[in-house]
Amino acid sequence: MTPRSIVLDRVSKSFGRQVAVAEVDLTLGPGECVGLVGHNGAGKSTLIKLMLGLLHPSGGRVSVLGENPTGGGGARMRRQIGYLPENVALYPALTGIETMAFYAALKGESVVRARELLDRVGLPADAANRAVGTYSKGMRQRLALAQAMLGRPRVMLLDEPTSGLDPALRQSFYAILRTLRADGATVLLSSHALAELEGEVDRIVVMNQGRKLADGDLSTLRRLAGITPRLRARLAATAPASASAALAGWLPVAGGMLECSCAEEDIVARLRDLPEAVAAVEILRPSLDEVYAAFLRRPDGAA
């Protein structure tokens, strides 16, 4: 049987009459990276807090590394988890290295390892000896990411981890995640930056109003959302006027291009039938932003 790092079985969480999470099923395995997407209030952060044992479920079962997070093994489990919250709160009077030493002591990790992690996330050596209160948002985010990596965690729970990072540091962040995954770590990454997730995650879980709308790779979500790729073609400048007749049903768009929608399985046939007068062609597959918007437009929100 394939091992599972995280299992949520019909998990619900309510705060009085407010339902934050409604009967969510979810499994994550070792080495897997799953993106968790949804607007504010969709239930993403509540799910992460349930996995950490910070909240008790109102219904269903949560298992992380074989333990009930709110049970007797919760403390042991949490030592094997790296957590980066959406709103990073670090003590401003401590220096970067003092902050790392504090978290290292909690996880039984050496300070030498803490310094290595600061280098790895790109925090300058001089900043490590400065008070955190003098840090920019990006520097605080890098420090928080470094503390989440202490102890070689088997599970990484990351809530908006690239907030405040410039493009170069975001690339570095995802390179770090790939290394962690290669070592067998399970990564759950909650983010509003949907474009970033494409090509970086194995699966995407779409949340809305506490419910899981969809779970799958991007091609699966495109199919579930019911939105198709588009083909764009440009006729050569020397093409005869009759050439456009071969593109009947194609609509003009910006840049002198013609465009049509096309099912994924029909793309090859449509490309094969293009007239010789076509000088250039593009295949535009729906982005994750478009897929997510399509799910939210549905009256019942169902996949």
MOHULIN-V802848 format. One record per backbone hydrogen bond with DSSP energy under -0.5 kcal/mol. CO is the residue of the C=O (numbers start at 0). NH is the residue of the N-H. Records with the same first field share a line. If there is no record, write none. Layout:
# MOHULIN-V802848
CO: NH, NH
This chain:
# MOHULIN-V802848
4: 64
5: 27
6: 62
7: 9, 25
8: 60
10: 23
11: 57, 58
12: 19, 20
13: 15
14: 17
16: 18
17: 14, 19
20: 12, 22
23: 10
25: 7
27: 4, 5
28: 31
31: 186
32: 201, 202
33: 188
34: 36, 204
35: 190
36: 206
38: 41
41: 209
42: 46
43: 47
44: 48
45: 49
46: 50
47: 51
48: 52, 53, 54
58: 11
60: 8
62: 6
63: 66
66: 63, 68
67: 70
70: 73
72: 76
73: 77
74: 78
76: 79
77: 80
79: 153, 154
81: 156
83: 158
85: 87
87: 89
90: 93
91: 132
93: 131
94: 98
95: 99
96: 100
97: 101
98: 102
99: 103
100: 104
101: 105
102: 106
103: 107, 108
104: 107
109: 113
110: 114
111: 115
112: 116
113: 117
114: 118
115: 119
116: 120
117: 122
118: 121
121: 123
123: 127
124: 128
125: 128
126: 95, 129
127: 96
129: 95
130: 133
131: 134
135: 139
136: 140
137: 141
138: 142
139: 143
140: 144
141: 145
142: 146
143: 147
144: 148
145: 148
146: 149
148: 151
153: 185
154: 81
155: 157, 187
156: 83, 158
157: 159, 189
159: 162
161: 164
165: 169
166: 170
167: 171
168: 172
169: 173
170: 174
171: 175
172: 176
173: 177
174: 178
175: 179
176: 180
177: 181
178: 182
179: 184
180: 183
183: 30
185: 155
186: 33, 188
187: 157, 189
188: 35
189: 159
191: 193
192: 195, 196
193: 196, 197
194: 197
196: 199, 200
202: 34
203: 205, 215
204: 36, 206
205: 212, 213
207: 210
209: 21
210: 207, 212
213: 205
215: 203
216: 220
217: 221
218: 222
219: 223
220: 224
221: 225, 226
228: 261
229: 283
230: 259
231: 281
232: 257
233: 278, 279
235: 238
239: 242
240: 243
241: 244, 245
242: 245
243: 246
244: 247
246: 249
250: 258
252: 255, 256
253: 256
256: 252
257: 232
258: 250
259: 230
261: 228
262: 265, 266
263: 266
265: 269
266: 270
267: 271
268: 272
270: 273
274: 277
276: 235, 278
279: 233
281: 231, 283
282: 284
283: 229
286: 290
287: 291
288: 292
289: 293
290: 294
291: 295
292: 296
293: 297
294: 297
